[in-house]
Amino acid sequence: MDFLRPASWEEALAAKAEHPTAVPIAGGTDVMVEINFDHRRPEYLLDLNRIGDLSEWEVGEKTVRLGASVSYTQIMEQLRAELPGLALASHTVASPQIRNRGGVGGNLGTASPAGDAHPALLASGGAVEVESVRGSRLIPIDEFYVGVKRNAMEPDELIRSVRLPKADGPQQFSKVGTRNAMVIAVCAFGIALHPETRTVRTGIGSAAPTPVRAREAEDFLTAALEEGGFWESGAPIPPSVAKQFAQLASGACNPIDDVRGSAKYRRHAVGIMARRTLGWTWESYRGNERSAQCA
């Protein structure tokens, strides 16, 4: 196994173009596990740790540009207001040591359906910035996951950043695991309210071959909130609406039975998480609306 260590982004792109099978490594929290258990033996490892741009972020008026190697700890501590759903998901990642090393770029590159960042990214919306010697492009997050541990990148491309909209409403994340820490998700659910567009987005993890959105549930809830005048009134969401949303979210799953949980349990748990996170986000929205009216 050869170790490539570029000193700049341009050198990294050139190395990836010359060795398309080279496996990028930054945090290494996924790659090293696979290597240590002999599940993967790549011909080349492409070390990206010397490229400082990947560990930087930029907060704009409406968006956040998140470098691929920005750690989960940095997201939790520095970007909680702008990316609350992703910050909550970051809290559930493994241990403090891994949160200090791992980043969203690694989750995206691995594209495992159990990656903790995926539900929050899908609920938020945005795009993945990828680049090669041929140029750069933005892949919408909804189009990024194409199969089990497969993404829409070309072999010579590297992830440079993730472009995410700044939260304009409450966001939540929930995860079920076989214990409280250092655990791969049995299933996970993310939700984001977008009051500016009066829409709702969701993300489901570890309950289908890829991370997915519960689109029927989103459409149903978006219509229910609009038709009922809930955005203006801030009234409590009726239990019947929350129940239907949960059922539709559960129906978006296409899970498997494995050692961590059964398909039946995953569907049930996603429905429970959908109902609970909807309740939490809507109560937060109502609280913000009442505060605005009193100001």
Secondary structure, DSSP 4 states (H G I P E B T S, - for coil): -EEE--SSHHHHHHHHHH-TTPEEESS-TTHHHHHHTTS---SEEEE-TT-GGGG-EEE-SSEEEEETT-BHHHHHHHSTTT-HHHHHHHHTSS-HHHHHH-BHHHHHHH--TT-THHHHHHHH--EEEEEETTEEEEEEGGGTEEETTEES--TT-EEEEEEEEPPSS-EEEEEE-SSSSS---SEEEEEEEETTTTEEEEEEESSSSS-B--HHHHHHHHHHHHHTTHHHH-PPPPHHHHHHHHHHHHHT-----BTTB-HHHHHHHHHHHHHHHHHHHHHHHHHHHHHHHH-
